[in-house]
Amino acid sequence: MTLFLFLVIAAIVLGIIGVVANGLFYLLVIGIVVFVAALVYLGLHLRRSGRRSRPLR
């Protein structure tokens, strides 16, 4: 979960720098790609963790 949060924070920072700095539009694009990768990672993580079933006692 910490990796997901780190990726989201990195995407936000890259996006802000890409919007504010003149001529660094590619950072905004990289930030969007990192954010999408973080969402895919979270989806895979939640899907994988949901398959473990514990026996009833």
PyRosetta script that sets phi, psi and omega in degrees:
from pyrosetta import init, pose_from_sequence

init()
pose = pose_from_sequence("MTLFLFLVIAAIVLGIIGVVANGLFYLLVIGIVVFVAALVYLGLHLRRSGRRSRPLR")
pose.set_psi(1, -30.5)
pose.set_omega(1, 178.8)
pose.set_phi(2, -68.0)
pose.set_psi(2, -33.0)
pose.set_omega(2, 176.9)
pose.set_phi(3, -64.4)
pose.set_psi(3, -40.0)
pose.set_omega(3, 177.6)
pose.set_phi(4, -61.4)
pose.set_psi(4, -46.5)
pose.set_omega(4, -179.6)
pose.set_phi(5, -64.2)
pose.set_psi(5, -39.9)
pose.set_omega(5, 177.7)
pose.set_phi(6, -62.6)
pose.set_psi(6, -42.8)
pose.set_omega(6, 179.5)
pose.set_phi(7, -65.1)
pose.set_psi(7, -39.2)
pose.set_omega(7, 179.1)
pose.set_phi(8, -66.2)
pose.set_psi(8, -43.9)
pose.set_omega(8, 179.0)
pose.set_phi(9, -63.7)
pose.set_psi(9, -42.1)
pose.set_omega(9, 178.5)
pose.set_phi(10, -63.0)
pose.set_psi(10, -39.9)
pose.set_omega(10, 179.1)
pose.set_phi(11, -64.9)
pose.set_psi(11, -40.6)
pose.set_omega(11, 179.4)
pose.set_phi(12, -65.0)
pose.set_psi(12, -44.9)
pose.set_omega(12, -179.5)
pose.set_phi(13, -63.8)
pose.set_psi(13, -45.7)
pose.set_omega(13, 178.6)
pose.set_phi(14, -62.4)
pose.set_psi(14, -39.8)
pose.set_omega(14, 178.7)
pose.set_phi(15, -63.9)
pose.set_psi(15, -43.0)
pose.set_omega(15, 179.9)
pose.set_phi(16, -65.5)
pose.set_psi(16, -44.3)
pose.set_omega(16, 178.9)
pose.set_phi(17, -63.8)
pose.set_psi(17, -39.6)
pose.set_omega(17, 179.8)
pose.set_phi(18, -65.0)
pose.set_psi(18, -33.0)
pose.set_omega(18, 179.9)
pose.set_phi(19, -79.9)
pose.set_psi(19, -41.4)
pose.set_omega(19, -173.6)
pose.set_phi(20, -77.4)
pose.set_psi(20, -45.6)
pose.set_omega(20, -175.5)
pose.set_phi(21, -76.6)
pose.set_psi(21, 136.4)
pose.set_omega(21, -179.1)
pose.set_phi(22, -76.9)
pose.set_psi(22, 127.3)
pose.set_omega(22, 177.6)
pose.set_phi(23, 87.3)
pose.set_psi(23, 6.2)
pose.set_omega(23, -179.9)
pose.set_phi(24, -114.5)
pose.set_psi(24, 41.8)
pose.set_omega(24, -179.6)
pose.set_phi(25, -62.9)
pose.set_psi(25, -28.6)
pose.set_omega(25, -179.5)
pose.set_phi(26, -63.6)
pose.set_psi(26, -26.7)
pose.set_omega(26, 176.3)
pose.set_phi(27, -67.2)
pose.set_psi(27, -35.0)
pose.set_omega(27, 176.0)
pose.set_phi(28, -63.9)
pose.set_psi(28, -42.6)
pose.set_omega(28, 178.9)
pose.set_phi(29, -64.5)
pose.set_psi(29, -43.3)
pose.set_omega(29, 177.9)
pose.set_phi(30, -62.9)
pose.set_psi(30, -39.5)
pose.set_omega(30, 177.8)
pose.set_phi(31, -62.3)
pose.set_psi(31, -40.1)
pose.set_omega(31, 177.8)
pose.set_phi(32, -65.8)
pose.set_psi(32, -41.8)
pose.set_omega(32, 179.0)
pose.set_phi(33, -63.6)
pose.set_psi(33, -41.7)
pose.set_omega(33, 178.3)
pose.set_phi(34, -64.5)
pose.set_psi(34, -39.2)
pose.set_omega(34, 179.2)
pose.set_phi(35, -65.1)
pose.set_psi(35, -41.7)
pose.set_omega(35, 177.5)
pose.set_phi(36, -64.7)
pose.set_psi(36, -39.9)
pose.set_omega(36, 177.7)
pose.set_phi(37, -63.2)
pose.set_psi(37, -37.3)
pose.set_omega(37, 177.9)
pose.set_phi(38, -65.6)
pose.set_psi(38, -39.4)
pose.set_omega(38, 178.1)
pose.set_phi(39, -66.9)
pose.set_psi(39, -39.3)
pose.set_omega(39, 177.1)
pose.set_phi(40, -64.9)
pose.set_psi(40, -42.2)
pose.set_omega(40, 177.8)
pose.set_phi(41, -60.5)
pose.set_psi(41, -44.2)
pose.set_omega(41, 179.5)
pose.set_phi(42, -63.5)
pose.set_psi(42, -41.9)
pose.set_omega(42, 178.6)
pose.set_phi(43, -62.3)
pose.set_psi(43, -43.3)
pose.set_omega(43, 178.3)
pose.set_phi(44, -66.6)
pose.set_psi(44, -38.3)
pose.set_omega(44, -179.8)
pose.set_phi(45, -65.8)
pose.set_psi(45, -43.6)
pose.set_omega(45, 179.9)
pose.set_phi(46, -68.9)
pose.set_psi(46, -37.4)
pose.set_omega(46, 179.6)
pose.set_phi(47, -65.8)
pose.set_psi(47, -42.9)
pose.set_omega(47, -178.9)
pose.set_phi(48, -68.3)
pose.set_psi(48, -38.5)
pose.set_omega(48, -177.8)
pose.set_phi(49, -74.6)
pose.set_psi(49, -21.1)
pose.set_omega(49, -179.3)
pose.set_phi(50, -78.7)
pose.set_psi(50, -15.0)
pose.set_omega(50, -176.1)
pose.set_phi(51, -83.1)
pose.set_psi(51, -18.6)
pose.set_omega(51, 179.5)
pose.set_phi(52, -73.0)
pose.set_psi(52, 116.0)
pose.set_omega(52, 179.1)
pose.set_phi(53, -109.4)
pose.set_psi(53, 135.2)
pose.set_omega(53, 179.6)
pose.set_phi(54, -98.3)
pose.set_psi(54, 137.9)
pose.set_omega(54, 179.5)
pose.set_phi(55, -68.7)
pose.set_psi(55, 143.9)
pose.set_omega(55, 177.5)
pose.set_phi(56, -73.9)
pose.set_psi(56, 142.2)
pose.set_omega(56, 179.9)
pose.set_phi(57, -110.6)
pose.dump_pdb("model.pdb")
